[in-house]
Amino acid sequence: MTSHVEEQIQRRIAEAKRRREQRRLQRAELAEARTYGLQARMAAKMARWVEDDE
């Protein structure tokens, strides 16, 4: 049988793991959005170069 204190500690550890995983997923989503945004900016820049050359 586990004590009340041990149960609280386990609950806090589980919550910390959940928050850590949530932050990791959020960072991955932001990295993906940043990559897409950079590609879109470069494509727009190249399109402007083509327009300027004509």
MIVEX-622495 format. One record per atom (N, C-alpha, C): residue in three letters; x, y, z. Coordinates in pm, whole numbers, padded with zeros to 5 digits, always signed. Layout:
residues N
ALAXYZ...
This chain:
residues 54
MET+00084-00119+00000MET+00000+00000+00000MET+00089+00124+00000THR+00054+00220-00084THR+00134+00342-00091THR+00074+00449-00001SER+00161+00532+00047SER+00115+00639+00136SER+00059+00755+00056HIS-00010+00840+00124HIS-00069+00959+00062HIS+00040+01046-00001VAL+00153+01059+00068VAL+00264+01141+00017VAL+00320+01080-00111GLU+00338+00950-00114GLU+00390+00884-00233GLU+00294+00901-00351GLU+00165+00894-00325GLU+00066+00915-00431GLU+00075+01058-00485GLN+00092+01155-00398GLN+00106+01294-00442GLN+00231+01311-00527ILE+00340+01249-00484ILE+00464+01259-00560ILE+00447+01198-00698GLN+00386+01080-00705GLN+00363+01014-00834GLN+00274+01100-00924ARG+00174+01162-00865ARG+00084+01250-00942ARG+00161+01370-00997ARG+00248+01428-00915ARG+00327+01544-00961ARG+00425+01504-01070ILE+00484+01386-01058ILE+00576+01338-01161ILE+00501+01317-01292ALA+00384+01255-01284ALA+00304+01232-01405ALA+00264+01364-01470GLU+00227+01463-01390GLU+00189+01594-01443GLU+00309+01662-01510ALA+00427+01650-01450ALA+00547+01709-01508ALA+00579+01643-01643LYS+00563+01511-01650LYS+00587+01441-01777LYS+00488+01486-01883ARG+00362+01503-01844ARG+00260+01547-01938ARG+00293+01687-01991ARG+00333+01778-01900ARG+00368+01914-01943ARG+00490+01913-02035ARG+00589+01830-02002ARG+00710+01821-02084ARG+00675+01773-02225GLU+00591+01670-02235GLU+00549+01619-02365GLU+00470+01725-02442GLN+00385+01799-02372GLN+00306+01904-02437GLN+00399+02013-02494ARG+00500+02051-02418ARG+00596+02151-02467ARG+00674+02099-02587ARG+00710+01970-02584ARG+00784+01912-02696ARG+00698+01914-02823LEU+00571+01877-02810LEU+00482+01881-02926LEU+00463+02022-02978GLN+00451+02117-02886GLN+00433+02257-02928GLN+00556+02307-03002ARG+00675+02272-02952ARG+00798+02312-03021ARG+00805+02251-03161ALA+00764+02126-03174ALA+00765+02059-03305ALA+00669+02128-03401GLU+00550+02165-03352GLU+00454+02235-03436GLU+00507+02371-03480LEU+00569+02442-03388LEU+00624+02573-03423LEU+00738+02560-03523ALA+00820+02459-03509ALA+00930+02438-03603ALA+00876+02408-03743GLU+00770+02328-03749GLU+00709+02298-03879GLU+00650+02425-03942ALA+00581+02505-03862ALA+00522+02629-03913ALA+00631+02725-03958ARG+00740+02731-03883ARG+00849+02820-03918ARG+00911+02777-04051THR+00931+02647-04069THR+00987+02597-04195THR+00896+02631-04312TYR+00765+02609-04294TYR+00670+02641-04400TYR+00674+02791-04430GLY+00678+02873-04326GLY+00680+03018-04343GLY+00804+03065-04417LEU+00918+03008-04382LEU+01042+03046-04450LEU+01038+03007-04598GLN+00984+02890-04626GLN+00973+02847-04766GLN+00879+02938-04843ALA+00769+02977-04781ALA+00673+03066-04846ALA+00736+03203-04872ARG+00812+03253-04773ARG+00877+03383-04791ARG+00977+03378-04905MET+01056+03270-04913MET+01155+03257-05019MET+01087+03247-05156ALA+00977+03174-05163ALA+00904+03163-05290ALA+00851+03299-05334ALA+00797+03376-05239ALA+00745+03509-05271ALA+00858+03601-05316LYS+00971+03590-05249LYS+01087+03673-05285LYS+01135+03641-05427MET+01142+03512-05457MET+01186+03472-05591MET+01086+03517-05697ALA+00956+03512-05665ALA+00854+03559-05759ALA+00871+03708-05785ARG+00903+03786-05681ARG+00926+03929-05701ARG+01049+03952-05788TRP+01154+03870-05771TRP+01273+03884-05854TRP+01238+03861-06000VAL+01156+03761-06028VAL+01118+03729-06165VAL+01037+03847-06222GLU+00946+03903-06144GLU+00867+04017-06190GLU+00956+04138-06217ASP+01058+04160-06133ASP+01148+04273-06153ASP+01232+04258-06277ASP+01266+04134-06313ASP+01348+04110-06429ASP+01272+04130-06560GLU+01139+04121-06554GLU+01060+04133-06678GLU+01033+04275-06715
